Amino acid sequence: MTRPGQSESFGVYNSRWQNHMTWNVQAWASSSDRMRLGGYLPWGETPTHLQVFQGDTLNHDNPNSTDTQWIEVPAGNPPYRAVLDAERPADVFRLSTRTHTEWTFMSDTVDSDFFEPFPVLNLDYKLESDLHGDVRPTRPIRSRSNRCRWAEAPSPR
């Protein structure tokens, strides 16, 4: 099953450096524990739109991609919300053609000389499928959250 997510397969990680933030998510990442695919599609090939809010205030708007890099954010540890909308053509990709996904997270000022990764949760699905990748329509769908292993950061105070 593909879904938006962060993984070790793409070199730009969610991170903070002082009062700057980078948020990067791939719209079509694999939810496999064994195969970490980034789900990267060439820039501009599919409609994607990422917005990052601090509270109700829009902090960054990227109508063409799924990332923000080096955006300036206020000092401290306020709540953020990243909102991703993405589509890919059904004639090329038979499954998982649209997504609207939101993450809420907190990210504190980082006193460092470099960007430091911060962890976020990915939603992983445990779905049985046939050899074509089709899932039988049943309810409920079991899911689990999975913290990105590459972003092992200390827990908030």
N, C-alpha and C positions, 0 to 999 in steps of 0.2 A: 504494500500500500504506500502510495506517495502522499506526502502532506508537507506543509511548510515546516521547516526545521533548521536547526543549526547542527553542524557536524564537523569532524576533523578534516573533511575532504576539501574544504575551501579555506584558503589562507587568511581571509579577513574575518576576525572574530569580534564578537560583541565585547567592547572594552572601554575603559575610561583612562584618561590621562589628565590629571588635574581637573579643570572644568571643561573638558572636551570629551565627547562620546562618539563611538562608532557602533552602529547597529547593522548587522548583516544577517540576513536570513535567505535561504534558498526556497523558492516557492514549491519546488517539486522534489524534495529530499526523500530519500528512502527511510523507512522506519525499521529497517532490519538491524538486528544486533550484530550481524556478521558482515554485512556489506554496507559500508558507509559511502553512499553516493551523494554528491552535492546537489544534483538536480539542476545544474547550471544550464541555462539556455542563452544563446548569444544575445547581447544587449540590443534592446529595441525589437526583438523578433516576436515577443508576445506582450500583450498589455499587462503591465504591473503598476501598482500604485502603493507606496508606503508613506504613512504619516506617523510622526512621533509627537505625542502630546505630553506636556508636563501639567498634570491636573487637567483642566479644561482648555488650556492654552496650547495651540498648535506651535510646536517648537521647530519642526522640520517637515517639509512636504516634498516628496520625490515622486512625481507623476510618471516616471519612466523606468524605475528600477526598484529593487528590494533592499536597498542599503542607504545608510547615512554614514558619512565619514567626516571626522574632524569637526562635528557641529559643536558650537559652544553652548554649554548648558549652565544653569545657575549652580553656585556652590551648595554643598550639603547633600542630603539624602532624600530628595522628594520622590513621590510616586510618578512613574511614567507609564504610558500606554502606547504600544506600537500596534498599528492597524495596517494589515496587508490585504490588498485585493489583487487577484491575479487570474488570468484566463489563458488557456492555450487551445489551439485549434483541434476540434474533435475529429477532423478528417485525418490528422496526423497522430494524435494521442487519443485513443479510444476511451480511456479511463481517466478519472481525476482531471477534469478539464477546467474547473473553477474552484476558487477558494476565497473565503473571507475569514481571516484569522486575526485574533487580537491577543496580545500579551500584556499583562500588567506586571510591573517590576519596579524595584527600587535600586538606585545606583548612586553610591556616595562619591564625593570628591576623592581622587586618588593622588596622594603626594608621591609622585614617582617621576623618573626621567623618561619613562616609556609608557606606552599604552599597556594596561594590565587587563587581561580577560576577566569578565564577570559571568557567573553561571545563570542560565535561564532554563526553564523546564520545556522539554519537548513532549508533545502528546503522541504516544505510540499506540497503535491499534493491534489487537490480536484477533486477526480475521483469517478464517480458512477460505482458501480460494481454489478454483480449478486451475488447470495448466495454462489457461488463457488469462488468468488474473481476475476472473470474475468472482464476485462474492455473492453468495445466495442471500437474498433480502430477508434478513431475520432481525429480530430485536431481542434483547438489548445487545448493543455492540460493546464489547469489553475494551477498556482502554487503560493505559497506565501512563504515569508521567515518568520521564527519564531525564535526569540532569546530565548535561553535557560533560563528559569526562575530562575534556581538555581544558575546561574552565573551572578547575577546583580552586575556588576562592573561599576565604574564611566566611563563616556565617555572619549576618548582621548582628550588631551588639544588641 
